[in-house]
């Protein structure tokens, strides 16, 4: 019985050795048959069929007029009216997120606040974005501030 166990152990080691030898040979064969990588100098910029049949076009995004674009609008000082120049539509007061339908045509927007010079900016509605403006105060007339008028002398 001891001889049968010894023979069984010897057969399993032989089988295991054979499996490992086959795996090593298969791994070596795969490594040798693998193609060498393409160097950057050999990499084509375009597939040959496309390079010959189509000219390169300027990449422009495909626009969907049903898609809404969000533009964050703010002003310094805050509280300016946001008005579309073309029709006078009031979007709201800064700071505000304004929705536009996606378009290649820019919109002219005016920021207005009493006591400040209005500012007009072009808004692109291609994608989401931000628009920030600084409003300058209207210069005050010194004669109205001091209460004196020009041309009058003191009695």
C-alpha positions in Angstrom: 0.0 0.0 0.0 2.9 2.3 0.7 4.2 1.8 -2.8 0.8 2.8 -4.3 0.8 6.1 -2.4 4.4 6.8 -3.5 3.5 6.0 -7.1 0.4 8.3 -6.9 2.5 11.2 -5.5 5.1 10.7 -8.2 2.4 10.8 -11.0 0.9 14.0 -9.6 4.3 15.8 -9.6 5.0 14.7 -13.1 1.6 15.9 -14.2 2.0 19.2 -12.5 5.5 19.7 -14.0 4.1 18.9 -17.5 1.3 21.6 -17.0 3.8 24.2 -15.9 6.1 23.4 -18.8 3.3 23.8 -21.3 2.2 27.1 -19.7 5.8 28.5 -19.9 6.1 27.5 -23.6 2.7 29.0 -24.4 3.7 32.3 -22.7 7.0 32.4 -24.5 5.3 31.8 -27.9 2.7 34.6 -27.3 5.4 37.0 -26.3 7.5 36.3 -29.4 4.5 36.5 -31.8 3.2 39.8 -30.3 3.6 42.8 -32.8 6.0 45.5 -31.8 4.4 48.8 -30.8 4.1 51.6 -33.3 6.5 54.4 -32.6 5.1 58.0 -32.5 6.8 58.8 -35.8 4.9 56.0 -37.5 1.5 56.9 -36.1 -0.7 58.4 -38.9 -2.6 61.5 -38.1 -5.7 60.3 -40.1 -6.6 57.0 -41.6 -5.5 56.9 -45.2 -9.0 56.5 -46.6 -10.2 59.6 -44.7 -7.2 61.7 -45.6 -7.8 61.2 -49.3 -11.6 61.4 -49.4 -12.5 64.3 -47.1 -11.0 67.7 -46.5 -10.6 68.8 -42.9 -13.5 70.8 -41.6 -13.5 73.4 -38.8 -15.0 71.6 -35.8 -18.1 73.5 -34.8 -20.5 72.1 -32.1 -23.9 70.9 -33.2 -26.4 73.2 -31.6 -29.9 72.2 -30.5 -32.4 75.2 -30.3 -34.4 73.2 -27.7 -31.4 72.9 -25.4 -31.2 75.6 -22.6 -28.0 77.3 -21.8 -27.4 78.8 -18.4 -25.5 82.1 -18.0 -24.6 83.4 -14.5 -24.9 87.2 -14.6 -23.6 89.5 -11.9 -22.8 93.2 -11.5 -20.9 95.4 -9.2 -22.8 96.9 -7.5 -25.5 94.2 -7.4 -29.2 94.9 -8.2 -28.8 96.0 -11.9 -31.6 95.3 -14.3 -30.8 92.7 -17.0 -32.5 93.7 -20.2 -32.4 92.2 -23.7 -31.5 95.1 -26.1 -33.5 93.8 -29.1 -36.9 93.9 -27.5 -36.4 95.4 -24.0 -37.3 92.1 -22.2 -36.4 92.2 -18.5 -34.6 89.0 -17.4 -34.3 90.0 -13.8 -31.9 91.7 -11.5 -28.2 90.8 -10.7 -27.1 88.4 -9.5 -29.2 86.1 -11.7 -29.0 82.9 -13.7 -30.5 83.6 -17.1 -31.7 80.8 -19.5 -31.1 81.1 -23.3 -32.0 78.7 -26.1 -28.7 77.4 -27.6 -27.8 79.4 -30.7 -24.9 80.6 -32.8 -26.4 84.1 -32.7 -25.2 86.2 -29.8 -27.6 88.3 -27.7 -27.0 91.9 -26.7 -27.7 92.4 -23.0 -27.8 95.7 -21.1 -27.2 96.2 -17.4 -29.0 99.2 -16.0 -29.0 100.7 -12.5 -30.1 104.2 -11.4 -27.2 106.5 -10.8 -24.9 104.3 -12.9 -23.9 104.3 -16.6 -25.6 101.4 -18.5 -23.3 98.7 -19.8 -24.1 96.6 -22.9 -22.5 93.2 -23.4 -22.7 90.4 -26.0 -23.8 87.0 -24.6 -22.9 83.8 -26.5 -25.6 81.1 -26.1 -23.4 78.2 -27.3 -22.8 76.8 -23.9 -23.1 77.6 -20.2 -21.1 80.6 -18.9 -20.7 83.6 -16.8 -20.9 87.4 -17.3 -19.7 89.9 -14.8 -19.8 93.7 -15.3 -18.7 96.7 -13.3 -21.1 99.7 -13.5 -19.6 103.1 -13.2 -21.5 105.8 -11.3 -22.8 108.8 -13.2 -20.7 111.9 -12.5 -22.6 114.4 -10.4 -22.9 118.1 -11.4 -21.0 120.1 -8.7 -23.4 123.1 -9.0 -26.4 121.0 -7.9 -24.4 119.5 -5.0 -23.3 122.8 -3.5 -26.5 124.7 -4.2 -24.6 127.5 -6.0 -25.4 128.4 -9.6 -22.9 129.9 -12.0 -23.2 133.5 -13.0 -24.6 134.8 -9.7 -22.5 136.8 -7.4 -22.8 137.1 -3.6 -24.5 140.4 -2.5 
